[in-house]
């Protein structure tokens, strides 16, 4: 049973990452295209998927805890503590920085006419802080994958 729970944990976590990074990647491609109508369509679709993102992460995290408990894994093992911290940071980054940034792009593109980006969209999309946030986010995702596979400090 615990192996099945681990499978479900991995399934939900991979689904959550795919659903959160897929739209982010498509938004990035739309920004490179420089067309408001494309950005509007992409951010509209991203908003639809955004509802599922925290649900999948929370279910995936809960399944991981249940799998660890059912397998008698020490919940304070070093690698699990690292995973808890990275998970919390990643949830925070998505909820407070990346999600609102995409929402600002969606709002600006909804109000702008078709054609090249407005000055407002250009300002939002060129925010250098978001480049840093996105790199940090990706590094933390890679870090949590490494942590879950290698299990350092175990």
N, C-alpha and C positions, 0 to 999 in steps of 0.2 A: 504494500500500500504506500509506503513512504517513497518508493521509486516513482510511482505514479504521481504522487504529489510534487516531487521534484520536476517531473516532466511538465505538469501543469504550470508550475512556477516559471519554468523556462519558456513555455509556450506564451504565457501572458506577458512576460517581460519582453520577449522578442517582438511580440505584437505591439506592445506599447512603444517600443523604440521605433519600430517601422512606421507606425501611425504618426508619431511625433516628428521623426526626421524626414519622412516622405514629403509632407506638405512644406516643411522648411526648405527642402532642396528645390522644390518646384517654385516656391516664392523667390528663392535666390535666382533661379533661371529666368523667371518673369522680370525680375529687377534688371537683369542684364539686357533683356529685350527692350526696355525703355518705353513700353506701351501701356497706357493706363488701362485699356480694356482687358488686356491679358492679366495684369496684376489684379484687377477687380474680380475677374473670373476665378483666378487661383485662390485669392484670399477668401472668396465666398465659399469655395469648397473646403478650404482649411478650417473655416469656422464650423462647418458641419462636423468634421472629424474631431475638432478640439474638445468636444463634449466627452468623447470616449477616452481621451488620453489619460486624465487622472484616474478614471475608473479602472482602466487596464493596469496602470501602475500600482494602484492600491490593492487590487485583487492579486496581482502578481507578487507583491511584497507580502501580503497576508499568507498566500500559499507557500511562500518561502519559509515564513516563520512556522507554519503548521508542519511543513516537511521536516524542518530542523527539529522541532519538538518530537514528532513521531519517530525520528531517527535517533533520538537521544543525543543530539549534537549539543555541545555546550553553547548556549546562546550568548555567552560572553567571550567566545573564542576570538582571538585577535582579528582573523580575517572577516568574521561576521561583524565585529565592531566597525572595521573599515567599511564594510558594505553598508551598514546603517548610516554612517556619516556621509558617504558618497551619495547614497540614495536620497538623503535629506537635502543635500546641496543641489542635486539634480532636480528634485521636485521644486525647490525654491527658485532655481534659475528659470525653469520653464514657466512657473506660475507668476513670477514677479517681473521677469525681464523679457524672455522670448515671446511668450504669449501676448503680453501687452504691446510689444513692438509690432507683431503681425496685426494685431487689432488696430493700431494706429495707421498702419499701411492700408488696411481694409477701409477704415473710415475715410481716409484721405482719397483713396481711389474711387470710393463710392460717390464722393462729392465732386470729383474732377471730370471734365469732359473727355471723351475718347481722344486718343492721340498721344503725343509725347507727354512724359511726366510733367506735372505741375511743379512749381518751386517747392511746395510743401512736401510732395512725395520725394523729391530729390533730397531734401533736408533729412527726412526720416530715414530714407534708405541709406544715406551716406554716413549715418551716425557711427563714428569710429569705435565708440564703446561697444556697439553691438558686434562688431568683428571680434573684439577681444572676448566678449561674453560667449559667442558661438564657438570660438577656439577652446576656451576653458570648458564649456559644456562637452564638447567632443572628447577632450582629454579625460574628463571625468568618466564619460561612458566607457572609454577604452580602459581606464583604470579599474572600474567596477568589473568589467569583463575579465581582466587579468586577475583581480582579486578572487573572483568566484571560481576561476579555473585553477589557478596556482595555489590558492589558499595560503598566502604567506602568513607568518606569525600564527601558525596553528599548533 
